[in-house]
């Protein structure tokens, strides 16, 4: 099962971490893992291009497939708003996967707002 943990600070989404293999299908053929990976990579690309972030924490382990994204603490207001939109859009997609494949993905939260 893939566990995706979203973390909040002051009711703002500040990080997303995906770990573990969903085990929906064999490695390389798992649509659940692929969907999660696409959303995580979309978050990275959108934080750079849409939110204009030049630096944020991004870690990916090609062997395990684990990914971690964390926003810097010192974002200006405009970038913070855009980054919030990006991460919440990605969260919406992750929620859809968790709802459609509850045996293969679990969505967890740390701090802040409730996840629907």
N, C-alpha and C positions, 0 to 999 in steps of 0.2 A: 504494500500500500504506500502511495505517495502521501506524505504529510506536508501541507503547505501552511506555514505560520505567518500571519500578518501581525505586525506590531505597530502600536499607536503610541503617540506621545502628545499630550494636550489635545486629544481627539483628532489628531491628524495622523494619517497613515505614513509611517516612516521607513518601514522595511517589509520585504517579502522574502521568505525562505522556502524553497522546495527541496525535499529530501526523500530519498527512497524510490524504489521502482514500483510502479503500480501493479505489476503482475497481471495485467489484463490479457497480455499476449507475450510472446517471446520478445527478447531484446531486439530492437530494430523494427519490430512490427506492432508495437504497443501504441494504439491510438490515444490512450489516456496520457501516457508519458509525452507523446508527441504534442498533444494539445497544450499541456502544461508548459513544455519547453518553448513552444511558439509564443505563448502569452508572456513568459518571462523575458524572452529575447525582444519581443515587441516593447515591453516596458523599458528595457535598456535603450533600444533605438529611439523610442519616443522621448525618454528623458533627455537624450542628447539633442534631438532635432526639434521637438515640439516645445519642451520646457527650457531648452537652451542651457542645460547643465553641462559644464565642462568637467566637473569632477563629482563623482559619487562612488560609493563602494559597490563593486560588482565582482563576485567570485563565482567561478564555475569549475566543477570537477568533471572532466570529460569521461572519466572511468565510471563514476557513480551516477553522473547526471545531476548531482546536487547543484543548486544555484542559490545565490544570495544577493539581494539588492538592498542597499541602505542609502537614504538621502543624507546629505551633509546637514549638520545642525544649524549652520549659519546662512541659510538661503534668504535672499531678499524676498519681499512680499510678492512681486510679480512672478518670479520663478517658483516660489512656494505654491502659489495658486495653480500654476500650470502643472507642476509635479503632482499635486494632489489630484488633479483631474486625470492625469495619466495613470497613476497608481490605482485610483478608484475604478477607472475603466477596466484595467487589467483584473482587478478584484471581481468585478461583475462577471467577467468571463470565467474566472476560477470558481465562482459560486455556481455557475451553470454546469461546469464539469462535475463539481462535488455533488450536485443534485442529481445529475444524470448517471453518475457512476459512484454511488456511495460506498460500495465494497472495495473500490480501488483508489479513492482519494478522500482524505480527511482535511478539512479546512479548520484551522485553529487560530485563535487570536490571543494577543498579549496586550493588556491595557486598553483604555479608551473605549471607543464605540462598539456596539454590538454588531456582529455579522449576521446578516439576514440569510 
